[in-house]
């Protein structure tokens, strides 16, 4: 009898544990900064209120530690949902079979129609592998008051952009602020010049290692870049400055424009309220669609997750326009869902329209290509900006890296 009781108690305990596990959703996140931390505290609470049978265990990690840890979790005992990034960073895990196909959620929530600008970044082999919840625009931030004083308008074409640069330079103002000490800012120039010269599909094929860096079309991208370098339109000694250290030149009027992401806007000094503007990177070839860099943060279901049912419920919840509105109000960024509302902010309003009208989005050079290719590529871009005469040697070196990395 005691043995039977013991077996019954064990069976009940086992069933209870299994029920508990079935209703527990484990989420690992790198959104530990104050604004996203607050936003996702609200989101998790709202999700639990709407799904009282699901208990969320929400684990927070710092970004750098997370990048290392996620590789271990995904191949051993992963959580049910992980936070990550679109582009090559997602593709790396998809190629290794570590992320779940969530195309069913995209179909159920009609996301190709509701997130048109995000769809290419989330699609591999015609399937979708995660859900984007926020992104932000890149473009050219500039001193409106300086433009007004010199009678300049926002340039729409490459020729107009060159003319703006020439006028600024003639008035002893550095046309373009940039700090390339940490390399990635130079990659923003490569992305835009390449997308405007050759188009988004070409750019992504290059990022995927399908096109040689010695291709004549890549060289054409650098020829446009060289026009700016040769005429001295970039801030002097930019390789000595970080992106933050280059900002004061724009704020004190010694430089006029900065190609950067919208994360710069909280840094604008109060005395420049109303004096800062934003415009889309100009068109180079009218036959080429206007694609944009728009780095996107995402959530995914690991392929080895224990509780995929509740994980799918969470991704469906995060796909809703109301929840994308809630998160991005706290982040001061743009929801990928076109029916969601971005915060009412001058720069974000411009970004929303630009991205909704775009020919598609790229993630950014170091998110779109393989990490070791990205590192060498960005070194080459910075070197080119300082020593443009080394272009042939730089392209040959990058091509050797491409052959090794994508063999």
C-alpha angles and dihedrals in degrees: 000000000000089000090052091048090049091051091048093050090048092049092048091048091048092049091047091050091048091049090049092050091047090055096043118091114197114205124183115200139180093198095111100136113108099257098047091039090057092043095053093044086061093043094051091048091050091047092051091048090053093042106038091171091063124075115197122216103197115192120193126204134176113258100247095047090045093057090060098038097051091065090058096044095050095054097040122026108341129190118246096256130023131191115229145136137276126241124038092347088063093040092056090063095038091055090053092050093246100123126066122239106246098179088124090065091049089052095044093049094039089235098161087066095037096044103031097151091049098046099085092051092053098043127092121165089356091299131106118233106186146354126264116218103175143012140164138212132252121208143119118307113195147173105264092189092057091048090050093048091053095041093246127153129204104277117236099181136043093250090052090048092052090050091052090051092049093051093049092047091049088056093053094254119130101239097210127036115205138151114205099175090112094039102224096093090063088055089062089062092048092050095051097041091049095046092047092045101041108011136246098285091054091046093052092046088053090049089051091054094249096121127054118243086226090062112126090237091059089049089054089058090055091047089062090046090049090058088065096041096048093051092050096242095145123081112275116255091010091157087068094059134072115221089263093049091054093055098079090063088065094041094052093045098250090115129030112198139037128188103212145121124281090258086087094069098080087059095060109117117245091240088064095057107139092009097086122083139179134216137177117258103269126258117259102178118026089208091061121083118240104251122177141210106244113162109213132204117213148183126224143184112234111231090234094049115138097215107041093151095064091036089060089049089054093049090049088050091050091048092064118106093230093056093045087052091051095050096045093048086065096040094046087226138114126277113227090218106093093212092055121093121242116212112276099257129140095235096040091049089057091045094051093053093044094050094043089054095042126117087235138300139265121204100226129279098274092046095045102050135048111286099243090046089050093052094051092041093054091047088053093049092052091047091050091053090055099035108022091170087072092066096115093051092045094051092046090051092048090049090054089052091048091052091050096044099042100036 
